[in-house]
Amino acid sequence: QAQLVESGGGVVQPGGSLRLSCAASGLSLRTYAMNWYRQAPGKEREWVSQILNPGGSTDYIDSVKGRFTITRDNAKNTMYLHMDNLKPEDTAVYYCNAATWGQNYWGQGTQVTVSS
């Protein structure tokens, strides 16, 4: 059974950093387009970043460009989101997503809170 498990969320002060992880089991990340989404309180879920296979090309929502970096380790079957210079508006539940033709998997989410 395919499963995605996020970890690494927490509380951090503005300007701080976090690294989120998304560990996959029952599926190989190398065969999926991998995404990070987030959902802030009272708002709709929004796409944040993507890393494609093969080649590893990446893309980001404008609000995180230059601050967030998406990577993956195919050997560990794990995706990461490195978040620097965090802002209060980055506060949200972050979800990882694996997508390919006819298949779409989600993790349970990890909370990121940016507050002084």
C-alpha positions as CSV (number, residue, x, y, z in Angstrom):
1,Q,0.0,0.0,0.0
2,A,1.4,3.4,-1.0
3,Q,2.1,5.8,1.8
4,L,3.7,9.2,2.2
5,V,4.8,10.4,5.6
6,E,5.8,14.0,6.3
7,S,8.0,15.1,9.2
8,G,10.1,18.0,10.3
9,G,7.5,20.6,11.0
10,G,7.6,22.7,14.2
11,V,7.6,26.2,15.6
12,V,10.3,28.6,14.4
13,Q,10.9,32.4,14.7
14,P,10.7,34.6,11.7
15,G,13.9,34.4,9.7
16,G,14.5,30.8,10.9
17,S,14.8,27.6,8.9
18,L,13.2,24.2,8.8
19,R,13.6,21.1,6.6
20,L,10.6,19.0,5.9
21,S,10.9,15.4,4.8
22,C,8.4,13.2,2.9
23,A,9.2,9.5,3.1
24,A,7.6,7.2,0.6
25,S,6.7,3.5,1.0
26,G,4.9,1.3,-1.4
27,L,5.8,3.5,-4.4
28,S,9.0,4.8,-6.0
29,L,9.4,8.5,-6.0
30,R,11.5,8.3,-9.2
31,T,8.3,7.5,-11.2
32,Y,6.2,10.3,-9.9
33,A,6.0,14.1,-10.1
34,M,6.5,15.2,-6.5
35,N,4.9,18.2,-5.0
36,W,4.6,20.2,-1.7
37,Y,1.3,21.9,-0.9
38,R,0.3,23.9,2.1
39,Q,-2.9,25.0,3.8
40,A,-3.2,27.9,6.1
41,P,-6.1,28.3,8.6
42,G,-9.2,29.5,6.8
43,K,-7.6,29.2,3.3
44,E,-7.6,26.8,0.5
45,R,-4.7,24.4,0.0
46,E,-2.1,25.9,-2.4
47,W,0.7,24.4,-4.4
48,V,4.1,25.4,-3.2
49,S,6.8,23.5,-5.2
50,Q,7.4,20.6,-7.6
51,I,10.3,18.4,-8.6
52,L,10.0,16.2,-11.7
53,N,11.4,12.9,-12.8
54,P,13.6,12.4,-14.6
55,G,16.0,15.3,-14.6
56,G,14.9,16.9,-11.4
57,S,13.6,20.1,-12.7
58,T,12.0,22.3,-10.1
59,D,9.4,25.0,-9.8
60,Y,8.1,27.2,-7.0
61,I,5.2,29.5,-6.1
62,D,6.5,33.1,-6.4
63,S,6.1,33.8,-2.7
64,V,8.8,31.2,-1.7
65,K,11.2,31.6,-4.6
66,G,14.7,32.2,-3.3
67,R,13.8,30.9,0.2
68,F,12.6,27.3,-0.3
69,T,14.5,24.5,-2.0
70,I,12.9,21.2,-3.0
71,T,15.1,18.1,-3.4
72,R,14.8,14.4,-3.5
73,D,17.0,11.4,-2.6
74,N,15.9,8.5,-4.8
75,A,18.1,6.1,-2.9
76,K,16.2,6.9,0.3
77,N,12.9,7.3,-1.5
78,T,12.5,10.6,0.3
79,M,11.7,14.2,-0.8
80,Y,12.7,17.3,1.2
81,L,11.7,20.9,1.4
82,H,14.4,23.2,2.8
83,M,12.8,26.4,4.0
84,D,14.9,29.4,4.9
85,N,14.1,33.0,6.0
86,L,10.7,31.8,7.1
87,K,7.9,34.4,7.4
88,P,4.7,34.3,9.5
89,E,2.7,34.0,6.3
90,D,4.4,30.6,5.7
91,T,2.5,29.2,8.7
92,A,0.4,26.3,7.4
93,V,0.1,22.5,7.3
94,Y,2.4,21.3,4.7
95,Y,1.5,18.2,2.6
96,C,3.6,16.1,0.2
97,N,2.0,14.7,-2.9
98,A,3.0,12.1,-5.5
99,A,1.3,12.4,-8.9
100,T,1.3,10.5,-12.1
101,W,-1.3,9.5,-14.7
102,G,-4.3,8.2,-12.8
103,Q,-2.6,8.1,-9.5
104,N,-2.4,10.7,-6.8
105,Y,-1.2,10.2,-3.2
106,W,-1.1,12.5,-0.2
107,G,0.6,12.5,3.1
108,Q,-1.1,13.4,6.4
109,G,0.6,16.8,6.7
110,T,3.0,18.4,9.1
111,Q,2.4,21.7,10.9
112,V,4.8,24.7,10.4
113,T,4.3,27.7,12.6
114,V,6.4,30.8,12.2
115,S,5.9,33.1,15.2
116,S,7.9,35.3,17.5
